[in-house]
Amino acid sequence: MTPLEAALVYARRRWPVLPCKQNEPRRKSPIVRNGFKDATYDETQIVEWWRRYPGALIGVPTGRITGFVVLDIDVKRPDANGFHGHGCCAAWDRAGVAGAFLSRFATRYWPLPSPASA
């Protein structure tokens, strides 16, 4: 699946998308002028963006527009699972909250289309 095809799948799920560029190995930023505010479900606009920027990454805004909440746990060591060293997160992990949340999310939304699977 190409990034354009994946972006269209997301838009059909009513997830607004926008094209992004890779700035450095682990950071991306919107290509479009108004950033996440330009995110759209409009398939014509999405096709135009990905024709203009064929290598663009897919951005999906979080917050009120999508209802998505992101918990970004940066893992600095390959032997860490992301919850070690974070007080509340370690407690969530021990209580099984993190796994239960991710499991509910995965059941509802996966399998997600991935441009990497092309």
Backbone bond lengths (Angstrom), bond angles and torsions (degrees), N, CA, C in turn:
res aa  C-N    CA-C-N  psi(-1)  N-CA   C-N-CA  omega(-1)  CA-C   N-CA-C  phi
1 M - - - 1.446 - - 1.534 107.96 -
2 T 1.300 116.53 133.43 1.464 121.28 179.34 1.531 109.90 -81.89
3 P 1.327 117.22 163.37 1.463 118.48 175.23 1.536 112.16 -58.29
4 L 1.323 117.64 -38.60 1.470 119.87 177.62 1.523 110.56 -61.46
5 E 1.323 117.41 -46.94 1.464 120.40 179.80 1.534 110.87 -60.74
6 A 1.329 116.36 -42.10 1.466 119.79 179.07 1.525 110.73 -65.41
7 A 1.337 117.62 -41.67 1.465 121.05 178.89 1.531 110.56 -60.52
8 L 1.329 116.80 -39.40 1.467 120.33 178.76 1.529 111.33 -68.02
9 V 1.327 117.02 -37.25 1.472 120.17 176.40 1.522 109.44 -61.84
10 Y 1.330 116.78 -45.63 1.465 120.26 179.20 1.524 110.51 -60.46
11 A 1.339 116.87 -44.97 1.467 120.97 -179.15 1.527 110.92 -61.33
12 R 1.326 117.03 -38.24 1.470 120.46 178.53 1.525 111.56 -68.45
13 R 1.315 117.35 -21.80 1.470 121.69 173.55 1.520 111.14 -83.85
14 R 1.318 116.03 2.25 1.466 124.47 -177.90 1.521 111.70 70.34
15 W 1.337 115.53 34.59 1.451 122.30 171.05 1.523 106.21 -102.87
16 P 1.315 119.71 112.83 1.458 120.23 179.15 1.526 110.33 -67.40
17 V 1.320 116.37 140.75 1.460 121.37 -177.31 1.525 110.89 -124.81
18 L 1.328 115.19 161.89 1.450 122.45 174.55 1.521 108.78 -151.37
19 P 1.328 117.57 152.48 1.456 119.67 179.14 1.526 110.63 -80.37
20 C 1.335 115.38 141.12 1.460 121.71 179.08 1.522 109.69 -129.26
21 K 1.343 114.62 160.33 1.460 120.30 177.26 1.524 109.15 -118.12
22 Q 1.326 114.65 153.73 1.459 121.67 176.98 1.523 107.70 -83.79
23 N 1.330 117.93 122.40 1.465 121.83 179.83 1.511 112.33 -92.72
24 E 1.278 116.96 -42.78 1.450 124.25 178.26 1.516 105.47 -151.53
25 P 1.289 118.85 177.31 1.472 118.74 -170.79 1.521 116.68 -48.91
26 R 1.319 119.90 -36.47 1.467 119.24 -174.98 1.524 112.62 -126.68
27 R 1.338 117.41 27.62 1.460 120.28 -179.88 1.523 109.49 -136.32
28 K 1.311 115.07 142.45 1.461 119.65 175.20 1.518 108.77 -135.22
29 S 1.328 115.39 158.97 1.456 120.46 178.09 1.526 109.06 -144.02
30 P 1.329 116.96 155.47 1.462 120.18 -179.96 1.527 111.79 -63.71
31 I 1.318 115.42 144.70 1.459 121.71 174.24 1.525 109.72 -85.44
32 V 1.311 116.50 -32.77 1.462 121.59 -174.43 1.535 111.33 -76.35
33 R 1.319 115.30 153.47 1.463 123.10 -171.02 1.528 114.01 -56.44
34 N 1.311 118.56 -45.55 1.463 121.87 -174.19 1.517 113.85 -97.92
35 G 1.317 116.65 16.43 1.452 120.49 176.58 1.515 113.22 57.74
36 F 1.327 116.14 -139.13 1.466 120.35 -175.43 1.526 112.52 -61.52
37 K 1.321 117.61 -20.43 1.467 120.27 178.61 1.528 112.02 -68.19
38 D 1.335 117.44 -18.65 1.465 121.32 176.74 1.524 113.10 -87.64
39 A 1.322 117.63 -5.11 1.466 120.51 -179.06 1.530 109.81 -56.16
40 T 1.339 115.75 142.28 1.462 119.75 -173.79 1.521 111.67 -148.55
41 Y 1.340 114.10 162.39 1.466 122.18 170.33 1.526 110.11 -98.78
42 D 1.319 117.23 -8.32 1.465 122.78 -173.66 1.523 110.64 -64.92
43 E 1.328 115.67 110.88 1.465 120.67 -174.61 1.526 112.38 -64.77
44 T 1.318 117.58 -34.34 1.466 120.13 178.27 1.529 110.29 -62.76
45 Q 1.334 116.52 -44.61 1.467 120.94 178.74 1.527 111.03 -64.80
46 I 1.319 116.57 -41.25 1.468 120.85 -179.60 1.524 110.34 -62.80
47 V 1.321 116.88 -45.92 1.470 120.51 178.13 1.522 109.85 -60.45
48 E 1.312 117.71 -43.88 1.474 120.88 178.94 1.528 111.27 -60.23
49 W 1.333 116.62 -45.62 1.462 119.85 178.70 1.515 111.58 -58.93
50 W 1.333 117.08 -48.08 1.466 118.42 -175.09 1.532 112.54 -75.99
51 R 1.300 118.53 -19.11 1.472 119.84 170.10 1.523 109.39 -72.70
52 R 1.330 116.73 -38.14 1.463 121.15 178.90 1.526 111.70 -74.50
53 Y 1.325 117.16 -36.07 1.473 122.87 -177.77 1.533 109.33 -127.14
54 P 1.323 118.43 72.12 1.472 120.40 -172.25 1.533 114.68 -62.96
55 G 1.315 117.81 -23.20 1.463 120.12 178.91 1.513 113.94 -95.13
56 A 1.336 116.95 10.39 1.462 120.41 -175.78 1.524 112.06 -64.72
57 L 1.321 114.24 143.66 1.461 121.33 170.50 1.525 107.93 -79.44
58 I 1.310 116.86 161.97 1.470 121.02 -179.83 1.521 109.00 -98.11
59 G 1.328 115.09 125.88 1.452 120.86 173.78 1.522 109.59 -106.69
60 V 1.317 116.39 140.17 1.472 122.73 174.23 1.526 105.99 -130.80
61 P 1.328 117.52 120.83 1.465 118.46 -178.80 1.522 112.03 -67.77
62 T 1.311 114.12 153.29 1.463 120.51 176.04 1.526 108.37 -106.24
63 G 1.304 115.68 172.58 1.454 119.76 176.77 1.512 113.22 98.94
64 R 1.319 115.41 -150.74 1.462 122.09 -171.67 1.530 112.81 -58.73
65 I 1.332 118.01 -40.02 1.465 120.44 -174.26 1.531 112.57 -63.28
66 T 1.333 117.43 -33.66 1.466 120.51 -179.05 1.518 112.98 -113.14
67 G 1.323 116.79 -22.09 1.456 120.22 -173.78 1.522 112.16 81.11
68 F 1.326 116.87 5.24 1.464 120.62 179.96 1.526 110.23 -81.95
69 V 1.320 114.99 137.74 1.455 122.53 174.24 1.521 106.31 -120.85
70 V 1.319 116.08 137.40 1.459 120.47 -177.50 1.518 109.37 -115.85
71 L 1.307 115.73 130.48 1.454 122.53 171.08 1.518 105.32 -111.43
72 D 1.321 116.18 104.63 1.459 122.07 -175.18 1.523 108.97 -101.75
73 I 1.313 115.91 106.32 1.460 121.04 179.82 1.517 107.29 -107.10
74 D 1.321 115.94 111.11 1.457 120.65 -179.49 1.516 110.14 -80.65
75 V 1.304 116.06 126.32 1.455 122.27 178.70 1.517 107.50 -100.90
76 K 1.311 116.51 117.44 1.462 121.69 -177.57 1.533 112.78 -92.16
77 R 1.327 115.95 -20.44 1.464 119.68 -179.17 1.520 109.10 -121.21
78 P 1.341 117.68 139.94 1.459 119.40 -179.22 1.528 113.88 -65.26
79 D 1.343 118.73 -20.28 1.460 120.75 -179.21 1.524 112.17 -88.20
80 A 1.339 118.37 -3.47 1.461 121.33 -179.29 1.527 109.61 -92.99
81 N 1.328 115.84 149.73 1.462 119.26 179.65 1.514 113.01 -96.45
82 G 1.334 118.17 3.12 1.453 121.21 179.50 1.510 113.48 97.11
83 F 1.324 118.06 -22.68 1.456 120.92 179.59 1.526 111.57 -97.47
84 H 1.318 118.08 -22.39 1.461 121.35 -179.37 1.522 109.96 -63.77
85 G 1.306 116.22 135.97 1.451 120.68 175.42 1.515 114.24 85.53
86 H 1.305 118.62 -1.78 1.459 121.88 177.81 1.526 106.73 -114.97
87 G 1.332 116.33 107.12 1.460 121.39 -173.02 1.513 115.33 -44.88
88 C 1.333 117.57 -59.84 1.465 119.18 -176.59 1.521 110.76 -67.74
89 C 1.314 116.49 -38.08 1.463 119.42 -177.37 1.513 111.40 -68.93
90 A 1.337 116.93 -37.60 1.462 119.71 177.50 1.525 109.89 -62.86
91 A 1.337 116.18 -39.59 1.467 120.02 178.10 1.522 110.30 -65.79
92 W 1.322 117.58 -40.97 1.467 120.84 177.59 1.513 110.11 -61.30
93 D 1.331 115.56 -41.86 1.459 120.03 -178.58 1.526 110.14 -63.59
94 R 1.338 117.00 -45.07 1.469 120.75 179.36 1.521 110.89 -63.67
95 A 1.330 116.56 -36.25 1.467 120.79 -178.31 1.526 112.13 -81.54
96 G 1.331 117.21 -8.58 1.457 120.63 -179.87 1.521 113.52 80.89
97 V 1.337 117.54 8.78 1.466 120.96 -177.40 1.521 110.72 -67.03
98 A 1.327 116.43 -46.22 1.473 119.45 -177.04 1.518 110.35 -61.24
99 G 1.316 116.72 -46.77 1.461 120.12 179.80 1.514 112.16 -63.09
100 A 1.328 116.89 -39.58 1.469 120.55 179.53 1.522 110.44 -65.61
101 F 1.323 117.49 -42.51 1.459 120.92 178.69 1.522 110.64 -62.47
102 L 1.328 116.15 -49.55 1.463 119.60 -178.88 1.523 110.77 -63.08
103 S 1.318 116.86 -36.30 1.452 120.44 178.29 1.521 110.92 -64.58
104 R 1.340 118.16 -43.79 1.467 121.40 177.62 1.523 110.81 -63.72
105 F 1.324 116.26 -41.87 1.463 120.21 179.07 1.523 109.86 -62.64
106 A 1.326 116.74 -46.97 1.462 121.06 -178.55 1.522 111.35 -62.16
107 T 1.322 116.82 -41.03 1.462 120.29 179.79 1.523 111.05 -62.32
108 R 1.325 116.17 -37.20 1.467 119.80 -176.87 1.522 112.77 -79.34
109 Y 1.335 118.40 -38.35 1.450 120.34 -168.88 1.520 115.86 -113.81
110 W 1.292 119.97 -15.06 1.456 120.02 -176.16 1.497 110.12 -96.95
111 P 1.296 121.62 153.99 1.466 124.55 6.66 1.527 111.08 -79.64
112 L 1.322 115.56 132.84 1.448 121.57 176.02 1.527 108.65 -87.88
113 P 1.318 118.31 141.99 1.453 119.25 175.21 1.517 109.61 -67.81
114 S 1.305 117.10 142.03 1.456 121.23 -178.17 1.525 109.78 -130.35
115 P 1.335 117.04 127.70 1.467 118.63 175.53 1.529 111.77 -60.46
116 A 1.336 117.59 -25.87 1.455 120.60 -179.83 1.521 112.53 -67.82
117 S 1.339 117.35 -19.67 1.473 120.26 -177.69 1.518 112.37 -85.54
118 A 1.330 116.86 2.43 1.473 120.20 -178.02 1.523 110.91 -68.80
